[in-house]
Amino acid sequence: MYSGRTGESIDTVYWLDGKYIPEALKEINRFMRDWRSNEVTRIDNRTVDIMAASLRIMGTNEPYLLLSGYRTAATNAMLRQRSRSVARNSLHVKGQAADLRLKSRSVKQMARAASSCAAGGVGTYSRSNFVHMDCGPIRTWRG
């Protein structure tokens, strides 16, 4: 995964022999932090699982471009003032969502892969060229 905002990248195995690797999860938490405040929270493992499963389904090793992972309540409120598409009770604030992009796959392809996991919410934002994936209730929408 690559963050265009911070210029950081992460390529880590977080699951091995049927177990999560705590050190890798800590690295993922830090990577997916709110870059505006530099605040870190625990990212829900289910969200990471959906992201990883979607990549496998798409058959690519390309890293995601992470547009947004965790957001503080203050960041989410600021973004809500700028855009109607930011949810008041966003799962980003709970560490349960990610907004992602791939160069090699379309928004439609990414959304189809994430939806096939039947494990959370999938929002397609074609004009902004990203897909929202979360571990909340199963649902889809267009932004």
C-alpha positions as CSV (number, residue, x, y, z in Angstrom):
1,M,0.0,0.0,0.0
2,Y,1.2,3.5,-0.8
3,S,0.1,6.8,0.7
4,G,0.2,9.7,-1.7
5,R,-0.3,12.1,1.2
6,T,2.7,11.1,3.3
7,G,4.8,9.4,0.6
8,E,5.1,6.3,2.7
9,S,4.6,2.8,1.5
10,I,3.9,-0.5,3.3
11,D,4.3,-4.1,2.1
12,T,3.8,-6.4,5.0
13,V,2.5,-9.9,5.7
14,Y,-0.1,-9.5,8.5
15,W,-1.5,-13.0,8.7
16,L,0.5,-16.2,8.8
17,D,-0.3,-19.8,9.8
18,G,-3.8,-18.9,10.8
19,K,-2.8,-16.0,13.1
20,Y,-2.6,-12.2,12.8
21,I,0.9,-10.9,13.3
22,P,0.7,-8.2,16.0
23,E,3.8,-6.2,14.9
24,A,2.5,-6.1,11.3
25,L,-0.9,-4.9,12.5
26,K,0.8,-2.1,14.5
27,E,2.6,-1.0,11.3
28,I,-0.7,-1.0,9.4
29,N,-2.4,1.1,12.2
30,R,0.4,3.6,11.9
31,F,0.3,3.7,8.1
32,M,-3.4,4.2,8.0
33,R,-3.4,7.0,10.6
34,D,-5.1,10.3,10.2
35,W,-2.3,12.1,8.4
36,R,-3.7,15.5,9.2
37,S,-3.4,15.1,13.0
38,N,-0.9,12.2,12.9
39,E,-3.2,10.3,15.3
40,V,-3.1,6.5,15.2
41,T,-5.9,4.1,16.1
42,R,-6.5,0.4,15.8
43,I,-7.7,-0.4,12.3
44,D,-10.3,-3.2,12.4
45,N,-8.7,-6.4,11.1
46,R,-11.8,-7.1,9.1
47,T,-11.2,-4.0,7.0
48,V,-7.6,-5.2,6.3
49,D,-9.0,-8.6,5.4
50,I,-11.4,-7.2,2.9
51,M,-8.7,-5.1,1.3
52,A,-6.4,-8.1,1.0
53,A,-9.1,-10.4,-0.3
54,S,-10.1,-7.9,-2.9
55,L,-6.5,-7.6,-4.2
56,R,-6.3,-11.4,-4.4
57,I,-9.6,-11.6,-6.3
58,M,-8.3,-9.0,-8.8
59,G,-5.2,-11.0,-9.3
60,T,-2.8,-8.1,-8.8
61,N,0.3,-7.4,-6.7
62,E,0.0,-3.7,-7.2
63,P,-0.1,-1.8,-3.9
64,Y,-3.2,0.2,-3.2
65,L,-3.0,4.0,-3.1
66,L,-4.5,4.9,0.3
67,L,-6.5,8.1,0.1
68,S,-8.0,7.9,3.5
69,G,-7.9,5.4,6.4
70,Y,-8.5,6.4,10.0
71,R,-9.9,9.9,10.5
72,T,-10.3,11.8,13.8
73,A,-13.8,13.2,14.5
74,A,-12.4,16.6,13.9
75,T,-11.0,15.7,10.4
76,N,-14.3,14.0,9.5
77,A,-16.2,17.1,10.5
78,M,-13.9,19.3,8.5
79,L,-14.3,17.1,5.4
80,R,-18.1,17.1,5.9
81,Q,-18.1,20.8,5.6
82,R,-16.3,20.5,2.2
83,S,-18.3,17.6,0.7
84,R,-21.8,16.2,1.0
85,S,-20.4,12.7,0.3
86,V,-18.7,12.5,3.7
87,A,-20.9,10.6,6.2
88,R,-21.6,12.1,9.6
89,N,-21.0,8.8,11.3
90,S,-18.3,7.6,9.0
91,L,-16.7,4.3,9.7
92,H,-13.3,6.0,9.0
93,V,-13.7,7.5,12.5
94,K,-13.9,4.0,14.0
95,G,-10.9,2.7,12.0
96,Q,-13.2,0.5,10.0
97,A,-12.9,2.0,6.5
98,A,-10.4,2.8,3.7
99,D,-10.6,4.8,0.5
100,L,-8.4,3.2,-2.1
101,R,-7.3,3.4,-5.7
102,L,-5.3,1.2,-8.1
103,K,-3.7,2.3,-11.3
104,S,-4.2,-1.0,-13.0
105,R,-7.9,-1.5,-12.1
106,S,-11.0,0.5,-12.7
107,V,-13.3,1.7,-9.9
108,K,-15.8,-0.8,-11.3
109,Q,-13.4,-3.7,-11.1
110,M,-12.3,-2.8,-7.6
111,A,-15.9,-2.4,-6.4
112,R,-16.9,-5.8,-8.0
113,A,-14.0,-7.5,-6.2
114,A,-14.8,-5.9,-2.8
115,S,-18.5,-6.6,-3.2
116,S,-17.8,-10.3,-3.9
117,C,-16.3,-10.6,-0.4
118,A,-19.8,-10.0,1.0
119,A,-18.2,-8.6,4.1
120,G,-18.9,-4.9,4.3
121,G,-19.7,-1.7,2.6
122,V,-18.5,-0.8,-0.8
123,G,-18.8,2.8,-2.2
124,T,-17.8,3.7,-5.7
125,Y,-16.6,7.2,-6.5
126,S,-16.0,7.1,-10.2
127,R,-15.5,10.8,-10.7
128,S,-12.8,10.8,-8.0
129,N,-11.4,7.4,-9.1
130,F,-11.5,5.5,-5.8
131,V,-13.4,2.8,-3.9
132,H,-14.5,2.9,-0.3
133,M,-14.2,-0.4,1.6
134,D,-15.4,-1.0,5.1
135,C,-16.3,-3.8,7.5
136,G,-19.7,-2.4,8.4
137,P,-23.0,-3.8,7.2
138,I,-23.1,-5.2,3.7
139,R,-24.3,-2.4,1.4
140,T,-23.2,-0.6,-1.8
141,W,-23.6,3.0,-3.0
142,R,-22.3,5.5,-5.5
143,G,-20.7,8.7,-4.4
